[in-house]
Amino acid sequence: MSKRAKLLVIDDSEMTHQLIRAHLKSLPVKIYLSNNGLDGFEKAMKIKPDVLLLDVNMPGVNGFDICAMIKNETQLRDTRVIFLTGQDEIVDKVRGFDLGASDYVTKPFDPVELKMRVSSHLETKRLIDLLAREANLDSLTGLHNRKYFDERMDQEMHRLNRRYRELGLLCIDIDNFKAINDMYGHPVGDDVMRGVADLILKTGRRSDVVCRYGGDEFVMILPDTNAKQATRVGTRIVEVVREDDELPKLVEQGVTVSVGVAALLEGERADIKDFMKRADEALYISKRGGKDCVCVAKMNEWE
Amino acid sequence: MDQGHLDQRWREVYGGDGPIYSTLPDGPDERELLSFFVGEMTHHIKGLEEGMREGDMQKLKMHAHQIKGAGGSFGFDILTDLGRELDDLLRGEVTSEDEIADATERLLGVCRRVSVGHEMG
């Protein structure tokens, strides 16, 4: 586990907090405590726990309602919720599972059982996270894949409309990639692809999101970036690929890329398809204009 | 658990007025937990006494509920049993004040005897 897992306990009894802390002392997990539902929900939003131990019966907002609120939040949806309930309390267990809970533990606690259950759910959560990461990666280049790009683009467009930031987008295509594949074979083609992917990743800024869109085309999301700044990033990528020392070892005449740039202005409304089309058209102009260069899409306001 | 069984167990195991010890295994962690628990008990004893004096059923119920939830987990099953007895009475619709007073006294009696440490032998 690279990051330490997080466990949040929401229970109105201080005694339960102490017990859980003592019983789970040997687990590699950071424990956060809350003694009421709404405060617990706020804490959950802040710390994004991997596992949540949630008391059913609490004064004020009860555990079922908190569970429903948690499962409604995109960023908390994968949190494993374990309900805490008294042995004799007739709670609707089916309702808990319907709301998205993963398990129940009854009070009084059996220390070993509590520990084993929490531990097993921590492991499940770790695997869920791993799977989600893998599902969003391109296996050839290690970059984000098309699926991740679509989701992330959707989020960024949403944020743009809400917070009025600028958003840049680059479409990057390897020049004559088909010819490289035909002449040197696919294994070399794959190496070129990986080499270019690494260079794009290194050249981009920390906040830029680099994805392999498919074939020999890469896309790059540049949050909070206007057309001028995006063009600067695109130009650097073209230069860095052209001047790289490693790529000519694979392909004699060297490798170049063409870039299309598009950007959305503050407060500008556009759908993803239209935005993508603008970047793609700019890329097409780069290709027609002799490749190994950058073109910027026409802004909407100039039309 | 029915009332007769509880009475019998109560007399057999917890009759008298000596200290009552936890059934948790002995160890530094457990001892730390138990000193915390015994400390918490003074807060609950105070709450139960106030609840009785003021006729505040909500207060009684809150303390009974918390003692029920935690008692067994700290190695005091009898607290969970007696806490449940009072909690159930307070939930019931046809409960006499005498019954509630008896159950509260019984719970209080055990709360006051809860001790850190372990039974010898």
Chai-1 contact restraints between the chains, C-beta under 6 A:
chainA,res_idxA,chainB,res_idxB,connection_type,confidence,min_distance_angstrom,max_distance_angstrom,comment,restraint_id
A,S13,B,Q66,contact,1.0,0.0,6.0,A-B,restraint_1
A,S13,B,G69,contact,1.0,0.0,6.0,A-B,restraint_2
A,S13,B,A70,contact,1.0,0.0,6.0,A-B,restraint_3
A,M15,B,E40,contact,1.0,0.0,6.0,A-B,restraint_4
A,M15,B,A70,contact,1.0,0.0,6.0,A-B,restraint_5
A,Q18,B,F36,contact,1.0,0.0,6.0,A-B,restraint_6
A,L19,B,S73,contact,1.0,0.0,6.0,A-B,restraint_7
A,A22,B,D29,contact,1.0,0.0,6.0,A-B,restraint_8
A,A22,B,L33,contact,1.0,0.0,6.0,A-B,restraint_9
A,K107,B,G69,contact,1.0,0.0,6.0,A-B,restraint_10
A,P108,B,G72,contact,1.0,0.0,6.0,A-B,restraint_11
A,P108,B,S73,contact,1.0,0.0,6.0,A-B,restraint_12
A,P108,B,T80,contact,1.0,0.0,6.0,A-B,restraint_13
A,F109,B,S73,contact,1.0,0.0,6.0,A-B,restraint_14
